[in-house]
Amino acid sequence: MKKPVYDEAFKRQTVQHIKESGKPVAEVARELKINDNTVYGWVKKFAAEPEITAAQVFKSEEHQMREMQKRIRELQEENEILKKAMHYFAKDRR
């Protein structure tokens, strides 16, 4: 039996669907009647692409909250650094 060949666009769409839906890879593979390992390989290959990463759905509200809190801390640190730099350069003008 000949092994089916899937084009790159189909593979990317499948990985994006997995990220957007939050469904397990195995479930999507069963829906598409494709071997789980094949789909896992696609996820490994394409999941880091920016457009696919942006489509990722958070697994839970708790996870989303942790990510937001992390981002807030990063922004607060950046603000503190900018404030210190502003004071440093303001002193040089005098």
N, C-alpha and C positions, 0 to 999 in steps of 0.2 A: 504494500500500500504506500502511495506517495505522500510524503510529508507536506502539509499545507504551508504555503508561503504567505506571510502577512506583510503588507507594505508599512512603511515608517509612519504614515499618517494614522493608520488604524491602531498601531501600537501606542502612539502618543495619545490618541483619543481614549483608548482603554485605560491608560495610566491616569489621565486627567479625570476620567469618570470615577475611578477608584478613589482618587483624592477628594473629589467634590462630594461624592455620595457617602464617604466614610465606611463603605462596605468592606468586609474582608476580601483579600485578593482571591482566596479560594472560592468564595461565593460568586464573584464576578466571573472567574474562570469557568465555573460550572454553568453559569448562565450562557456564556459564549461557547460552551462545549470545547474548551481549550485546556490543555494540560496546565495544572497549577504552576509547575516549575517554569513553564514557558512564560507565563504572565509575571511571575516573581522576577524573572530575568529582565523583562521589560521595565518593571518598576525600578529595579536597581539601575538600569541604564538611563531612564528618562526622568526619574523623580526629581532630580536636582535641577532640571531646566526651569528658568524663572517663571515662565507662563504656567507651568504645572504646579510649581511651589506656591504661586499666588492663589491658585484655585483650591488649595488644601482646606478642608473643613476641620475645625478643631474637634477632637474626640469628645470633649465634654466641656461644660461651662467652667468647671474648675480649672481645666487645662488652659482655657482661653483667659481666665482671670489671672493665672500665674504668668502667662505670656505678657499680658497688659501691664502687670505690676513690674515685671522685669524691664519692660520698655520705659515705664515711668522712671524707674531708678536710673536707667542709662541717661535719660534726658535731664534728670536732676543733676547728675554728675557733670554732664556737658555744660549745663547752666553755671554750675559752680566754677568750672574751669574758665568759662568766658568772663564771669564776674571778676575773677582774680586777674585775668589778663587785662581787662578794662581798667582796673585800679592800677596795675603796674604801668600801663602806657599813659594813664592820666598823670601819674607822678612825674614822668619824664618830661612833660610839657612845661612844668613849672620852672 
